[in-house]
């Protein structure tokens, strides 16, 4: 589960930076979660157009996960926190995963 959460967190960070499409997360996230991520991608992309120094600092370097922590919060829910760096910038991703059907789906992703 830690590896799956880390993959979702890194892919989400790459998606909001514009390196990947949000569609790469279709099988891992619910539709409302994907919609919120896509909105964040749009807002961040619009903001970076007027701030090229932020784009240079945030958009070209790889995401490097440094710590993963998780807790089972119910019989079918799990919350994970993934700490990562992008260059010199620290990024924290909180994920809430729920067992839906026959797989774990991300129902909440908070990047910041």
N, C-alpha and C positions, 0 to 999 in steps of 0.2 A: 504494500500500500504506500510505503514511503517513496518508492521509485515512481509509482504512478502519480502521486501528488507532486513530486518534483518535476516530472515531465509536463504535467498540466500547468504548473506555475511558470516554468521556463518558456513554454509555448505561449502562454498568456502574455508574458512580458514581451516576447518577440512580436506578438500580434499587435499589442498597443503601440509598439514603437514603429510599426509599419513594415517590419521585416518579413512577416508571414501574414497570410489571410486568417481571419477569424474562423473560416470554414475548416481549418485544420483541427478544430476542437469539436466538430459536430458530434462525434461519437462519445466524447468525454463530458460534455456539458449539456445542461438542459437549455431549452430555447430562451427562457427569460434571462438566464445567465449569459448566454451568447449575445443577446441583444444589448445588455448593459455593457459588455466588453466591447462591442462594436461602437457603441456611443462614446465610450472612453477613447477608443482608437481615433475616432473622428475629431473629438475635442483636443486631444493631444497633438494630432497632426496639424490642426488649424493653429494651435498655439506655437508650434515649432516653426511654422512658416515665417512668423515675425520675430523669432528668437533663434537665429542660426547657431549661436554659441551653445545653446542648450541642446540643439540637435547634434552638434559635433560631440558633445560630452556624453550624450545618452543613447544615440541611435546606431553607432557603428561598432561598438565593442560587444563581445559576447556576454551572455548572462552566465554567472558562475555561482552555483548554489553552495552555500557555506554551512548551513544548519537546517535540519528538518526535525520538527517536533510534532507530535500528534496525540490525540486523546479520543478514545471511544466515548461518545456522549449518549448513546442509546443502542438498542439492539440492531438498528439499521442505519445509524449515523456515525460519522467520524469527522473530526475537525483537525486540520493540519495547518501548521505554520511553516513556511519555507522562507528562510533568510538567504538573500543572494546579493551579489555585487555586480554592477555594470561599470567597469572601469573603477573609478574612485567613489561612485555613488552606491549607497546601500539601499536595497529594496526589500520590502517585506510583503509576502503574499499569504493571506489567510484564505483557506479553502474549507468549504463544508461539503462533505461527500455523503450521499445517501444511496442505499442499495435499492435500485429501482429495476424491477423485472429480474434480469439475471446478471446485472453488472452494477458497479459503483459509478454513479454520475455526480458530477460537480453541480451543486445547486446554488452555490454562492462563492464568488471569488472577489477578494478585496486586495487591490494592488496599491502600494504606496510606500 
